[in-house]
Amino acid sequence: MNLILGIVVGAAVGWAAFRLLRMNTGQGIGVSLAIGVFGGGMGVQFAPMVAAPVADGQLNVFALVIAAAVASALLVITSMISSRRGG
């Protein structure tokens, strides 16, 4: 359940980065959503390394916060790389 919610959180972060913050505008909303989804999924998987693991099926809010942070970091990094390339 946390993985699905992490992917949704990542997609929301990707959408917000594209629409509200105007990040990755040269690459399009699809790329921003894909990066957000990847970062959200990765963040949920790495969350147990940082905090105490939670039993399967239970909602872990901290994992969702980590998912949003990882998705945001990936979006910032790709935006910086894209702007550096001139795209």
Secondary structure as GFF3:
##gff-version 3
##sequence-region A 1 87
A	DSSP	alpha_helix	2	19	.	.	.	ID=ss1
A	DSSP	alpha_helix	29	50	.	.	.	ID=ss2
A	DSSP	alpha_helix	61	85	.	.	.	ID=ss3
###
